[in-house]
Amino acid sequence: MQNTSKEYDAVVQVCKDLFSKKMKDYGCAWRILRLPSLTDQIFIKAQRIRGLQQNVVQKVDEGAASEFVGIINYCVMALIQIEKGVVEQPDLSFEEAVAHYEDKITVTKQLMLDKNHDYGEAWRDMRVSSLTDLILQKLLRVKQIEDNAGQTLVSEGIDANYQDMINYAIFALIHLNDS
C-alpha cells in the first residue's frame, strides 16, 4: 500500500500543478459555478473518456489522461463549493484556493487509504474502462441527488460521490502511467 500512497501523491501533484497554473491564469472564476454546472463539466469529461475508449478514430489530439486530471480538479472545486457555497464574484486568493485544494485532497486520500485497506487494493485488478464506468455511474447518482434538491433516503451525500470520483480518476491515471 506504500506504493499506492506514493503513486497517488504523484498524480495529485500533477493535478495540483495544473490547478495552480490555471488559478494564476484565470483566478478563481470557477467560484461562480453552481454544483450542477460542475457536475456537467465532469460528465462531459467522463463521456469523452468513454468515447476515446470506444471509438477507433480520435479527432482531438488529447488523450484520456488530461480528461482524468480535469475530472479530479473539477471534483475538488465541487467539494470546495459544497463547503464555501457559490458566490457571484471570485473571492479566493491564490493561496486560499490552493489551501482548500490541499485540504480536500487530504481528506479524500484518507478515504482512499481506509477503503483500500478494507478492499485490499482491488482497484489494481480493474480496467481503466471500468473505472470510467464507475465515474459515470457516480455522476448519474449525483445528478439524481441534485434533481432531488440534495435529499436522499439512504444514500451517501454528494460530497462522498465526488470523493469517490477523484479516487477512481487517480486510480485510472496510475494505471495509465503504468502502461
N, C-alpha and C positions, 0 to 999 in steps of 0.2 A: 504494500500500500504506500510505501515511501515514494516509489516511482510515480505513483498516481499523483501524489501531492506536488511533486516537482514538475511533472508534466502539466498539471492543472495550472500551477503558478506561471509557467512559461506561456501558456495560451492566454491567461489573464493579462500578462504583461503586454502582449501584442495588442489585445483589445483595448486596454487602458491607454496605451500609447496612441492609438488611433483616436480614441475618445478625447484625449488631451489635445491632440493636434486640431481636431475639429472644434473643440472649445476655443482654441486660440483663433481659428478662422472665423467662427460664427457666433461665439459666445454661447450663452445657454438659451438660444431661441427656442429650443425644444421644450422649455418650461411652459409654453403656452398650449402644448398638445394635451388634449384630453385622453384618458385611458383608451377609449375605443380607437382613437387615431393611432396611438402607439401599437395597439393590438393589430390593427390593419397593416401597419408597416411591417410588423413581424410576420404576419400572414403572407404578405407579398414575397418576402424573402424566402420563407419556407416553401411556398409554391414554386418559386424559381428553382430552388434546390431540387425539389421533386421533379420538375421539368428537366433539369440537367441530367438527373439520374435516369430518366425515361427516354429522352429524345436522343436520336442519333446525331442530329445537326444542332450545333450551338452557334447562334448568330452574334452574341455579345461575348467579347473576349475577357470574361471574368468568370472564374470557377466558383465552386461551391464554398470554398474556404472563406472568401470575403463575405459571402452571404451569411455564413455561420457567425462570423465576427459581428456582422450587423445585428443578427438576432440577439447575441449576447448584450451588445451595447444598448439596443432598444429595450430589452428586458430590464436592464439596470435602470435606465431612465424611467421606465414604468414603476419600478419599485420606489424610486425617489419621488415620483409624482403621487403615489399612494400615501407616502409619509408626509410630504410637504403640501400637497394639493396643487391644483392647476392655478397659474397666475395669468394676468393679462399682459404683463411685460416681463422680460427676462429679469431675474432678481438674484442670481447667484454669481459670486466671483469665481474665477478660475479655480482658486484654492478650495473654496467651499464645494464646488461641483465635484472636484476630484476626491475630496474627503468623503463626500456622500457616496461616490462610486466605490471607493475602497471599503466603506462600511458595509454596503450592500453585498459586495463580493465576499467579504469576510464571513458574514452570516450564511451566505449561500454555499460557500466552501465547507463550512462546518456541517451544514445539512448533508452535503455530498459525502463527507467523511463518515458521518453517522450511518447514512443509508448504505454506503459502500461496505462498511463493517458488517451490517446485517445481511446484505445481499451477496457478499463475497466477490465483489468486482465482476458481477455477471455481465456488465456492460462491455467488458473486453471481448466477449464472445458474440456480441451483437454486430450486425452490419450497419454501416452508415445510413443505408436506406431505411432501416428500422428506426433508427434514432430520428431521422427526418419525419417518419410517420408519427412517432410519438410526440414530436413537437407540434405537428399539425393537429393531432388529437387534442393536445393541451390547449391549443389556440381555439379550437371549436368549443371546448369547455369554457374557456374564458369569455368568448363571445356570448355564449348562452347565459353565463352569470351576469355579464354586462347587460344583456337584454332583460334579465330578471332584476335589474336595479341592485345587483350585488347580493340579493337574497339567495341563500342556499338552505336546504333542509339537513343534509348530512355530509355535504362535500366540503373539502378544504377551500380556503379563500383564494382569491385571485393571486395574491402575493405568492402563495405556495406554488401555483402553476407557473408563474414567471420564473421562480427559482428553479423548478424542475427543467424548464426550457433552457435556462442558462447552463445547467449541468449537462443536459443532453447535447447541447451545441458544443460545449467544451469536450465532451467525450468524442463527438464526431471529429473535431479538429485534432484531437490526439490520434485517432485512427488515421486520419488523412496525413498527418505528419509522419506516421509510421510506415505508410505505403510508398 
